[in-house]
Structures are given as structure tokens and as C-alpha cells.
Amino acid sequence: MRRFAYVVVDVFTEVPFAGNPLAVFLEPQGLSSAEMQALARELNLSETAFVFPPERAGSAARVRIFTPRAEIPFAGHPTIGSAFALVDAGRLPASDFVLEENVGPIAIRLERARDPFIAWLRTPPLSFGGRFEGPACAQALGLTEDDLLGDYPVEAVSAGNPFLYVPLRDPATVDRAALEPAAMRRATVDPAGDAVFVFAPTAEGVYARMFAPALGVAEDPATGSATGPLGAYLAKYGLIANTDGTRFRNEQGVKMQRRSLIQGILRMRDGTLETVEVGGSAVRVIEATVTLADR
């Protein structure tokens, strides 16, 4: 029999049983890609991370990330959660390092002034995609055109994974949203329609929810990979100050009773947004072992 230990950490929270749970396998050597996908499906969390030795000079580890249905190139809460799990287990020193992911190298910065500490990642390159008809997208969410936030566009933005950003008028409207995937695919005809991020501005940033049933995630409690592109959207349309060091907060998962707080910082170069740092804390809640038959 083959045995593989893993931990579950709650990410983007400082208290257990909130935030977004993540399973992290710190010694997955010997697992095939098919077995990793099967384990992610069995655990049925938004994502499961498998941490391997690095393949590139200068990297601390390689992380492969699986939703219940597919391997993905990058995701925020598995990156932050894997960084936390590695430091918490004593596998990495409490200093800055780089994680390899399918999207490329991800720089991690640790802020040790707090306990639990905050881990920050630098979002991969940001790109804006297509715009889509707001009323049709609202209808696919069980809402009306009046529920949209003024003239702000429904737009796709990506940092490795595309998301469809749908601005709504207030948090109560965000909580009323109910995605009909087929209707959204008809409204967008775009891969971004498979991951829909609805949000309303708040004094600190946004109140949000994210739906990705096509990836096996009916609703995600916290989406770090969407928070970087969110910062780019907010800055582009004047919903936050477009200056270096501007901070904002994504409050997500409340409707699911898994409140998550994801921090963001805009980083500019020569007056242009270069990246968005995304950060948060995590807590370890479970240690367990999976037993598989020998091949």
C-alpha cells in the first residue's frame, strides 16, 4: 500500500473553519497525474495542491493545482496555502521565495509582523479580454439590468485564468445572484463565462462571490487568482485610486458562511499598473493520510 500525508489549511482567514479550505500534499512523489486528479475529485475542495521539488534554479518548490475536474495553471488560495503549509511544516525558511506553477514562477513575500503571518504573491501578467452585454449577463445571474453597477462594463480579465467581472450595485444584490451556467455561456461565448466573479464596491474594496461550476466549483469561498485582475479592473475604471501602493480588500465567501478576507496592493511602474500583490493568512486545521493500493 502507498500512503500520502496531507494537511488542510483554511486560507484567507485567521480563524479555523472560515476562508477557503485547501488540501496540500507535501510529499506526493509517486502519484500520477490521473491519481492527483482523482484525489482532488475525492476531497472535493475548490482546489488541491501537490508540492514537488523545484525544476528550475532559484525556485523553492513546484506546485501543481487541481480542481475537482481539471488541473489549472495558477490559483491564488493554493499558492498562498502551499506557501503557508511549507513554512508551517519547516520545509522552507520564513523568508521570501519563489514557487513554480504551470503559469510560471510566482514570487512569494512573507510579512512576519503578524501572527499568523501574511503571505503575498505577485500576480502573473494581467490582460483584459472581451466585453459582454450586461443585461444578458445579469439575466444569467437571475438579476436584471437595474441590478448592474451603472455603466461599468461586464468584462473578462485574466492573470493565467480568465474571469468574467460583473459589477453589481450593492452587497445585497451580490447575495441574490444565482448563476445559470448555460445562460451565461450563451451570453458570453467565451471561456471567461466559466468563472464568473460578481462584486459590489465597498469602503474597503469589494464584497464578492465567484461561481465556476464548469471547473467543479459551484461557488468559491475565496479566489486569489481573481483578486489580482479585480484590482486591475477597479483601477482601470476609477473604483480605487490608480496609484502605486493602493490597497483594497476582497471580502468573499460570506453567503457560504466561510468569510474570507483577501488583501490586494497595486504595484505601478512608470505610471502603468505592473502587477497586483495578493495576500492573506492561513491556519492549519487537519492532518491526514490517504492510502492507495500499489500499482
HUJOCOR-V705526 format. One record per backbone hydrogen bond with DSSP energy under -0.5 kcal/mol. NH is the residue of the N-H (numbers start at 0). CO is the residue of the C=O. E is the energy in kcal/mol with one decimal. If there is no record, write none. Layout:
<<NH & CO & E> <NH & CO & E>>
//
This chain:
<<1 & 291 & -3.7> <3 & 289 & -2.6> <5 & 287 & -2.7> <6 & 23 & -2.0> <7 & 285 & -2.2> <8 & 6 & -0.5> <8 & 21 & -2.4> <9 & 282 & -2.8> <10 & 8 & -0.6> <10 & 19 & -2.1> <11 & 280 & -2.7> <12 & 280 & -0.9> <17 & 14 & -0.9> <18 & 258 & -1.6> <19 & 10 & -2.5> <20 & 18 & -0.6> <21 & 8 & -2.1> <22 & 46 & -0.9> <23 & 6 & -3.0> <24 & 48 & -2.8> <25 & 23 & -0.7> <26 & 4 & -0.5> <27 & 50 & -0.7> <30 & 27 & -2.3> <35 & 31 & -2.5> <36 & 32 & -2.4> <37 & 33 & -2.2> <38 & 34 & -2.6> <39 & 35 & -2.3> <40 & 36 & -2.1> <41 & 37 & -2.5> <42 & 38 & -2.8> <43 & 39 & -1.8> <44 & 39 & -0.5> <47 & 65 & -2.3> <48 & 22 & -3.0> <49 & 63 & -2.3> <50 & 24 & -2.9> <51 & 49 & -0.6> <51 & 61 & -3.5> <58 & 55 & -1.7> <59 & 97 & -3.4> <60 & 97 & -0.8> <61 & 51 & -2.9> <62 & 99 & -3.3> <63 & 49 & -2.4> <64 & 71 & -0.6> <65 & 47 & -2.4> <66 & 69 & -3.2> <68 & 214 & -0.9> <71 & 64 & -2.3> <78 & 74 & -1.1> <79 & 75 & -2.8> <80 & 76 & -2.5> <81 & 77 & -2.3> <82 & 78 & -2.2> <83 & 79 & -2.4> <84 & 80 & -2.6> <85 & 81 & -2.6> <86 & 82 & -2.1> <87 & 83 & -3.2> <88 & 84 & -2.0> <89 & 86 & -1.4> <90 & 85 & -2.3> <91 & 85 & -1.2> <94 & 92 & -2.5> <96 & 107 & -1.6> <98 & 105 & -2.6> <99 & 60 & -3.0> <100 & 103 & -1.6> <102 & 72 & -1.9> <103 & 100 & -1.7> <105 & 98 & -3.1> <106 & 104 & -0.5> <107 & 96 & -3.3> <108 & 119 & -2.9> <110 & 117 & -3.2> <111 & 109 & -0.7> <113 & 110 & -0.6> <117 & 110 & -2.0> <118 & 279 & -2.3> <119 & 108 & -3.2> <120 & 277 & -2.7> <121 & 106 & -1.4> <122 & 120 & -0.7> <122 & 275 & -1.9> <126 & 157 & -2.2> <128 & 155 & -3.7> <131 & 153 & -2.4> <136 & 132 & -2.0> <137 & 133 & -3.0> <138 & 134 & -2.3> <139 & 135 & -1.8> <140 & 136 & -0.6> <140 & 137 & -1.2> <141 & 138 & -1.8> <142 & 137 & -2.9> <146 & 143 & -1.6> <147 & 144 & -1.5> <148 & 166 & -2.1> <149 & 147 & -1.3> <151 & 148 & -1.9> <153 & 131 & -0.6> <154 & 152 & -0.7> <154 & 164 & -1.5> <155 & 129 & -2.4> <156 & 162 & -2.1> <157 & 126 & -2.8> <158 & 160 & -0.9> <162 & 156 & -2.2> <163 & 191 & -0.7> <163 & 194 & -2.7> <164 & 154 & -3.0> <164 & 162 & -0.6> <165 & 163 & -0.6> <165 & 196 & -2.7> <166 & 164 & -0.6> <167 & 198 & -3.6> <168 & 146 & -2.1> <172 & 169 & -0.6> <173 & 169 & -1.7> <174 & 170 & -2.2> <175 & 171 & -0.9> <175 & 172 & -0.5> <176 & 172 & -0.8> <176 & 173 & -1.0> <177 & 140 & -2.6> <179 & 139 & -2.7> <180 & 178 & -0.6> <183 & 179 & -2.1> <184 & 180 & -2.5> <185 & 181 & -1.9> <186 & 182 & -1.7> <187 & 183 & -1.7> <188 & 184 & -2.5> <192 & 189 & -2.0> <193 & 190 & -2.1> <194 & 191 & -1.8> <195 & 210 & -2.9> <196 & 163 & -3.1> <196 & 194 & -0.5> <197 & 195 & -0.6> <197 & 208 & -2.1> <198 & 165 & -1.8> <199 & 206 & -2.1> <201 & 204 & -2.2> <205 & 248 & -2.6> <206 & 199 & -2.3> <207 & 250 & -2.8> <208 & 197 & -2.2> <209 & 219 & -0.6> <210 & 195 & -2.6> <211 & 216 & -2.2> <213 & 193 & -0.6> <214 & 211 & -1.6> <215 & 212 & -1.7> <216 & 211 & -2.2> <217 & 215 & -0.6> <219 & 209 & -2.7> <223 & 221 & -0.5> <225 & 222 & -0.6> <226 & 222 & -0.8> <226 & 223 & -0.6> <227 & 223 & -1.1> <228 & 224 & -0.6> <229 & 225 & -1.8> <230 & 226 & -2.1> <231 & 227 & -1.7> <232 & 228 & -2.4> <233 & 229 & -3.1> <234 & 230 & -2.3> <235 & 231 & -2.4> <236 & 232 & -2.0> <237 & 234 & -1.2> <238 & 233 & -2.6> <239 & 233 & -1.2> <242 & 240 & -1.5> <244 & 265 & -3.0> <245 & 242 & -1.9> <247 & 263 & -2.1> <248 & 203 & -1.4> <249 & 261 & -3.0> <250 & 205 & -2.4> <250 & 248 & -0.7> <251 & 249 & -0.7> <251 & 259 & -2.0> <252 & 207 & -0.6> <256 & 253 & -1.9> <257 & 252 & -2.8> <259 & 251 & -3.0> <260 & 11 & -2.2> <261 & 249 & -2.5> <261 & 259 & -0.5> <262 & 260 & -0.5> <262 & 278 & -2.7> <263 & 247 & -2.4> <264 & 276 & -2.2> <265 & 245 & -2.6> <266 & 274 & -2.4> <268 & 271 & -2.8> <271 & 268 & -1.8> <273 & 266 & -2.8> <274 & 266 & -1.7> <276 & 264 & -2.7> <277 & 120 & -2.3> <278 & 262 & -2.3> <279 & 118 & -1.6> <282 & 9 & -2.0> <284 & 7 & -2.8> <285 & 7 & -1.6> <287 & 5 & -2.8> <289 & 3 & -2.8> <291 & 1 & -3.4> <291 & 289 & -0.5>>
//
